[in-house]
């Protein structure tokens, strides 16, 4: 008795399995490769100047612009880092990057400086919004951000 093997059937099965395996692999690789320009915000814990720093010590005061602070001020600190694979230029930015506070809070002062320049890159647009001018933000370069908010 002669056993006849139908190779076309088995080659079809191998082709289908290879297509599925390589298709899933391609999808996983495509998901890992994000858009080459990416900015990530890393932040420190907010510091409430009256409650966190002074606490229950009645003989210590906090002042702002020569006046004692009665309401709690919050110091926000963080970094805006270009975590992408491409330098970000001014021409690539469609609208300025910014932070907006919740209702009832307002920006009092902000500062953002790059790791390579001393130029100020943050500006208070209105009491609730601060915007950043990125200029040229190279890969792995960062802006150090500090902001003071109040009620």
ABEGO torsion letter per residue (X at the ends): XBBBBBAAAAAAAAAAAAAAAAAAAAAAAAAABBBABBBBBBBBBBBBAAAAAAEABAABBBBBGGBBBABBBBBBBBBBBBABABBBBAAABABBBBBBBBBGBBBABBBBBBAABABBABBBABAABBBBBAEBBBBGBBBBBBBBBBX
